[in-house]
C-alpha cells in the first residue's frame, strides 16, 4: 500500500476520532473526506480490517467503558455520548461486546479496551516488501518492547480482557525465558507471538493489519512447531462461535488448521480452546 493511501486512511481516522460523539455513518464520513462511500468502505476495510460501522461501534463502546470506570457520569449520559438513543440500547450493545452490563463494569473498576485508535505512527512506510518474502523470525529482546506494544495496541480487538500493565509483565518474563518471537520489517513489528515451551500454548499472536495475507501467522507457527516446541500439539484460545466481539479471529485460527476443543471461561470471558496437532501442521506444510 502506498504512503498516499495510508495518509488518506489516517485523515479518515482523524475525522472519525474527532467526531466520535456525533452522529456518524459511512455516508457522513465519505462526504466529509470527499470519497465515494464505496471506495471509502473498500479502502478502510482493507487497511484497518474493520468496516467503518464496526470501528465506530467498538471505539465508542471503548470510550464509554473508560467513562464508566474513570468518571461519575450517569450511565444514560454515557449512552447518549456513545451514540445510543436509550440506556437499554446502550446496555444491549455493551453486553454483546463486554459480556457484562455497564453497571457491573463500573462496579468492577477494571477498564480494558475493545479497540484503540488505529495509529500509523512509526509505520507509514510499511510494508517494505511488495511480494511475500522469506520472513526472518527472531527471539524478541527488551529493545523490541516499544514496537511490540505498538502492534499489540493495533490488534487488541482480538484479545478480550487484555490489561496493558499486566501484559507488559508477562511479555518481559517471556522475553527472558525465550518464549517471545518477533518478525520485524525495519523498525516496526509485523508479527509477534508468545508461546509456552512447557505446554505448547500460544498465548498471544498478532499480525500487523498492513501485512494481512502475507503468511505471517503460519510462518510464526511453523517456527514454533518445527524448532521450539517439537513433539507437542499447539493450543490457542479465542472467541466462542457467535460472539459479536469477534472481528474474524476465530475464522483465521481455523484457517491455520486449528480444530475446536473445549469451551472455557478466562478472566470471566467466555472463550474456546483450539488445538493444532503436529501431524496436521506437517500436512499443511507439505
N, C-alpha and C positions, 0 to 999 in steps of 0.2 A: 504494500500500500504506500502511495506517495505521501510525502510530507504535507502537500497541499490538502489532500483528503483528510489527513489526521488533524490539520489545523481547522478544517471545516467542521469536523466532528467536535473538536474542542470548543468551537464557538457555539455549537448547538447545546452542548452540555452546560456551558456557561449560562446560556439563556435559560435553560430548564432550571438550573440551580438557583438563579436569581429570581425565579417566579414560582418556586415550589408551592407557595401558599395561595397561588392564584388559580383560576380555572384554566386548565391546560389540556389540550389533546393534540393529536397528530396534526390536524388542520391548523390549529393556532400556532404551533411551533413552526410548521412549514412556511406559513405566511410571514412569520417574524424573521426567519433566516433566509427567506427568498429561494426556497426549493419547492419543487413539486412534492406532494406528500408521498408519492410512490417512490421517487428517488431517495427521499429522506429516510423513509422506512427501510429500504434495502441497505442504504449506506450505514445507517445507525445500527441495525441488527447485525450486519456482517462484522462490524467493528467491535461493538460493545458486547454482543452476544445476547442482548435482551431487546425486545421491542420498546419503543418509547413509552407505551402504556405500562408495561411491566417495570421499566426503570423508574417511572414516576411513582407507581404504587409502592415499590419497595423503598425508594428513598423517602417518600412521605411517611410511611409507617416507621421507618428507622428514626426519622427526626421526631415523630410522635412518641416513640418509645423513649427517646432521650429526654423529652419533656416530662414524661410520666415519672421518670426516676429523679431528674435533677431540677424539677420545678414543682410548684404547688398549684399550677393552673388546673382548673376543673377539667374533668375528662371531656365534657361536652365542648369546651373551648378548644381543647386539643383536637378533637374530632373535626371541628369546623376548619381549623387551620390546616388539617391534613386533607381537606377537600371533600369531606363526607357531610351529607345533609342532615344526618341524625346520629346520635350516640350509638344507637343499635347497629346502624350500617357500619360504623367505625369498628364496633366491637366484633361484628361478624368477620370483617376483613382482618382484624388484628389476630383473632383466634386462629383463623385459617393459616396465618403465617407464623405466629409465635407460639401457638398451642397453649395459650392461656389468655385469660381476659385482661384488658387494660388495668383493671383494678388490682388483680393479683400480681401483674407485672410490676405495678407501682409498689405494692407491699413487699415484694422480693428485693427491691432496691439493687437489682443487678442488670445494668444495661448491656446489651450486645446488639450489633447492627445486623440487619438483613442485607443491606447493601450500602457501601460507602460511595462517595462521589467518585466517578470514574476519572482518574488522573493520568495524564500523559507525561508528567514531569520526569525527565531523565530517559525518556524512551521515544522521543519524537522522531528519531531517525530509524527506528526499527520497522520491520526486521531487515538486517543487512543481507540475509540470504534470500534471494528470489526463488530459488528452487530448493527442494528438500535436501538438506546437507547431511553429511555424516556428523552426528552430534557428539561433542566432546563432553561427557558427563564426568564430574569430579566430586570429591567429598567437599562439602561446604566448610568454610572457615569463619572465624569471628568477623573477618573483614567483609564477608558476604552478607552479614545480617541486615544492613540497611536495604540493599536491593532485594533480598529475600522478603523482607517485610513489605516493601513496595508491591511485590507480586501478591502476597497474602491479602493485602487490602483490596486489590483488584478482583480477586476470586473469592472473597469472603462469603459471597452469596451461596456458595456450595457447601458451607460448613456451619450448620446451625449451632448456636450457643458458643461461639468462639470469643473468648475474652483475651484481648491482645497481651495484657501483662502476664497472664498465666501461660499463654502460648510462647512468649519470649523465654520464659524459664525453661520450658520443655525443649525449645529449639537449641538453646545454649548447651543443655545437657546432651542432646543428641549429636551436636557437633563434636563435643568432647569424646563421645563414645563411637564416633564413626558411623552414625546412622542417619546422616543428612546428606542427600545428594542434590547437586545443583547443576543446571545446564545454562550457561551464560552466552549471550550474544553481545560482545563488547562489555560494557559495564552493567548491563541490565540482565536480570534473571528472566529466562524464557520458560524454564521449567524447574520445579522443586519437588522433593519427595522426602518424607520422614518415614522410617521403617524400623522394625524391631528384628535384630538378629535372633532373639530368643524364640519368638513365636510366629514370625513371618507376617506380622500385621503391617499394613500400610496405613499409617496414622494421619498422613496429610499428603495429598498430591495435587499440585496446581500447575496449570499451563497458561501462559500469557495469552489473552484473547487475540492479539495480533499474530500469534503463531498457531492458531487453530488449524487443524487439518494438515499439520506437518509431522505427525507421528511422534510427538514428544512424549506423551504418556506411555506409549508402547516401548519407546527406547528406554525410559526410566525403569519400567517393569522388567525389561529384558536384562538390564544391568543387575538388578536385584536378584532375579531368579537364576541368571546364568553365572554370576560371580560371587554374590554376597550371602544369599540365603538358599544354598543348594539343598536339594532333597526335602524341601518344605513347601507346602502349599501356601499361597498368599491369601490374606483376608483383608477386607476393607468394609467400612460401613458407610451407608448413605441414606437418603430419604426413602421412606416406605412408598409403595405404589399409591398414586393418587394424591400425594402431598402437594398442595398448591404452592408451597415454597420451593419446590424442585424446579430449577430452570433448565434441566437437561442432564444433570449429573448422573442420575440413575441409568438413563439410556446410554450415556457414554461409558459407564462402567461395564454394562452388559456387552457393549460393542467390543470391549477389550478382552472379552472371554470369561468374565466373572459370572458365576452362577449364583442364584438366590440361595440363601441359607436362612438361619433363624431370625425372627423378629426380636428387636432389642429395645430398651429404653436407656438412653445415655444422657446424663445430666437433666433428666426429666423430659427429654425429647424422644419421640418415637422414631426409631431408625430400623434398618435392616442390614444384616451382615451378608456379604457376598464372598465367595471363595473362587480363587483361580488355582486350579490344580496344575502341578508341574507338567503332567503329560499333555494337558490342554494347551499350556503355554508353548511347549515344544512343537505341538501340531500347528499352532498359529504361526510360529516362526518358519516352519517348513512350508 
